[in-house]
Amino acid sequence: MKFLERNGEELATKTVATALAEMVIKNHFGEEEFKAQQPLRISETPDRWVIEGSRPYDVDAPRNHDQLLEGVVEVEILKRNCQIVKLSKKVAFAP
């Protein structure tokens, strides 16, 4: 690992990061939520890949005012060692 880090080589390519994010989203949130997040969007910073889902808030769905609206899943993966440094899901209170 130190050798790869010293030479600036990246273990997590775009393909590897996408596959890892898909696996984590399915495992943590379930297959149905994974499908609701499609298509996944991937962007990069100098040191990490950022994978985001595409689930829009469904503000028109009938619900109580104290319920949460489910939103976008986000996963951040370091390029140098494939470490997942963020796994989150945005939510909002129903209007």
Summary of the structure (lengths in Angstrom):
residues: 95
radius of gyration: 15.9
end to end distance: 48.6
largest distance: 54.7
contacts: 244
relative contact order: 0.23
helix: 28%
strand: 32%
